[in-house]
Amino acid sequence: MKKTWVTYFAFAVVAVFLVKTYYSMTINPGVSEIYNLWGVKIAPNMITVILFDFRGYDTLGECVILVAGVLALTMLYGRGSLTETAEDHVEPSIKTTTLLAASSKLILPLVVALGVYVTLGGHITPGGGFQGGSIIAAGFFMVVVLYGVKAVGFTHENLVKMESFGILIYILLGLVGLYFSGYFLYNTGTDLHGLVAEDIELAFNYPDGLSAGIIPYLNIAVLIKVSAGLTTALLVILEGGKK
C-alpha cells in the first residue's frame, strides 16, 4: 500500500512539473517562419514546396527507398517472367465480361489522364508525382486483374528502365543546381538568392505563369519513377512462382 501511494505522489509531482513548464515556455516560430516567408514566392502549394524545394534531399531518399523496395521484392520473388513463353501466361484472376472489357478501355485512359493532371498541378493544388504515379499504377493494376500480366504491355526490363530514368532525371536536376549555383537540388528556375544567370533561370522555370521553378519537373520524374516502380512490384509478386 505504501509503494502505491509513493507511485501516485511521484506521478503527481511529474504532472505539476509538466504543467508548470508548459505554461512558462515561449514558442519560437523557428523554421516555419522561413517556410512562410519564402514558400509563397516559389509556389502556392506549401506542402509541395517543402517536399521538393526545402526538403528535396528527403524526397530523393524516398525515391531511393522505393527502388530498394522493388529490388527487395525482386530478390525475394524472383525476376518475374514477363518475357516468358505463352505457356507461362498468367490468366486473369476473374473472368472478363463484355461489360468489364468495354468499361476498362474507357476507364484506363481517364485514370492515366487523372494521374498526369494530379502530377502537373501538384505545385498549385494537392497532388504531385507520388500521387499521380500511384493513380497510374492503379490503372495498370486494373488491367492485370482483368486481362492478366501480359496485357500490361511493358516487359520487366522496360519497367526497370523507366524507374531508373525517373530517378535519373531527379538526380540530373539536382546536379544542374549544383553546377550553376554550387548547391545540389537548388531551384534554378526560381532563383530567390540570385545565384544563377537570368537565362538559366528562364530555361528551368516551369512555363505556367508561376515561379515554381524545377518543382514540376521533379514531380514528373517522380511520376515516372513511382508508376513504374509500383507496377514492377505488382508484376514481380504475381510472377514470383515462375522461376
N, C-alpha and C positions, 0 to 999 in steps of 0.2 A: 504493500500500500504506500509506503514511504517513497519507493522508487517511482511510483506512478505520479505522485504529487511533484516530485523533483522534475520529472519529464514535462509535466504541464507548465511548471514555472519556467523552465528553460525555453519552451516554445513561446510563452508569453513575453519573455524578455526579448527574444529574437523578433517577435512581431512588433513590439513597441519600437525597437531599433529601426526596423524596415520602414515603418510608417513615418517616423521622425526624419529619416533620410530622404524619403520620397517628397515630403513637403518642404524640405530645406534645400533640395538640389535645384540648380538652374539648368535649363536646356539650351544648349548651343546648337544653332541650325546646322553647323558643320557643312558636310559635303552637299546636303540638299540645297543650300543656298547657291552653290556653284551650279548645280543642275538647273535650278530655276532661272538663274541669270543667263547661262549660255545655251541651255537646251532649246529655248524658244527661238533662238537665232539660227538653229540648224533645221528643225522640222517640227510640225505641230504635235506629232505623237511622241510624248516624252519617253515612253517605255522603249520605243524603237531607238531613240537617240541614245538612251543609256546602254542598250544591248549592243548596238553596232558602232557607237562612237566612243562614249566614255569607257565602256567595258568591252571593247572589241576583242581583246585578248580572251576574255571569258567565253565569248561566243565561238571563237576559233577552237577553244578547248572542248566545248560541247560538240562541235562538228567532229573533232578527233575521237571523242568518246563514242559517237555513233559508228564511226569507222571501226573502232576497236570492238564494238558490239557485233557488227556484221562479221568481222574476222573471227570472233569467238564462236559465233554460230556456224560459220563455215568449217572451222576446225572440229566442232562437236558433231555436226550432222553430215559433214562431207561437202564436197564442192557442188553437189547437185548434178542434175543430168538434163539440163535444158537442151543440150546438143546431142542427146542420145537418140537412138533409133525410134521408129514409130512404135515398136513393141513396148517401149518403156513409157509411152504416153500415159499421163495421169488423167483418168476420166473425171468429169465433173462430179462434185460431191452431191449434186442434186440433178434431177432430170430437167433439162432445159425445155421449156414450153415455148410455143409461138409467141405468147404474150411477153414472157421474160426476154426472149431474144429480141423482139421488136423494141421493147422499152429500154433495154440495156444499150442498144445502139443510139438511142436518143439521149439517154442519161449520161453516158460516158463523156461525150464532148462537153456537155454542160458542167460536169464535175471538173474536168480539166480546165475549162474556161474559168470556173469559180476559183480554182487553185491559183491560176495565173493572176486573176483580178485581186485576190487577197494579198498576193505577194507584191504586186506593183503598187498597191495602195497602202502598203504596210507602214510607210513613214507618215501617212496622213491619218489613217484610221486604224483601229485594232487589227492586227494581222501581221504578215511578214512571211519570210521564206520557210520557217518551220511549220507554220500553219498551212501555207499553200502547198508545201511538199507533202504534208500528211494527207491533205484533201486529195491530191492527185494520186498518191499511193492507194488511198481508199478506192478510187475508181478502178485501179488495176486489181485490187482485191476482189472487186465485184466481178471482173472478167474471169478471174481464176475460179471463183465459186461457180459461175455459170458455165464456163466452157473448158476449164482445165488450164494447166500450166502453159501448154504450148500456145494457147491463144493470146498470151501477153504480147508476143511479137518481138521480145528482146531476149537475147541469149544472156547467160550468166556473165560472160566476158564483157558484153556491151554494157550491162548494168554496172559492173565494177568500173569500167572506164568512165561512165557518166558520173558515178560517185566521186571518183578521183578527179575528174575535170572540175566538178563543182568546188571541191576544197582547194584545188589548184588556183582557180580564179580568186578565191578569197585571199590566199597567200600572196598572189601576184599584186592584188590591190594594196595589200599591206606593204609589199616591197616598193611599190610606186611611192607611197607616202614616205618610206624610209629614204628613198633616193632623192626626192625633191625637198623634203623638209628635215630629214635627219631623225624622224620618228616613225617607227613601224605602225601601220594602220592609221596614220594621220589622215584626216579627212581633207584630201587635196581639193575636192570640189567645193568645200566650204571653208575657205582659208581665214578663220577667225583671228589668227595670230600673225598674219602677214608673212608667212614663211615660204610661199611658193609664188612663182610668176603668175601674172594675171591670165595669160593664155593657157597655162596648165590648169588653173582653177576652172576656167570656162570649159576646157576639154573634158574634165572629170565631173562636172556638175550635172546631175540628172536633169534633163530638159522638161521640167514640169511647172516652172514658174516659182518654185520654192527652192530654198537653199539647202536641199537635203544632201548635196554632195554625192559621195560614193555609197551612201547607205542603201539606195535602191539596187545598186549593182551587187552589193553584198547580199541583199535579200534574194536576188536572182541566183547567185551562186549557192546559197543555202537551199533554195527551192530545188535546184538540180541535184544537189547532194542528198537531201532528205528524201525526196521522192524515189530516187534510185536506191538509196540505202534501205529504206523500209520495204520496197518491193523485193530487193535482193534477199532480205532477211526472211520474208514470207516464202519465197520460192525455195530457198535453201532448206527451210524446215519441211516444206511439203515434199521435197525431193530427197530428203535425208536418207531414206532407206534404199536408195537405188544403187549405191556403191558400197 
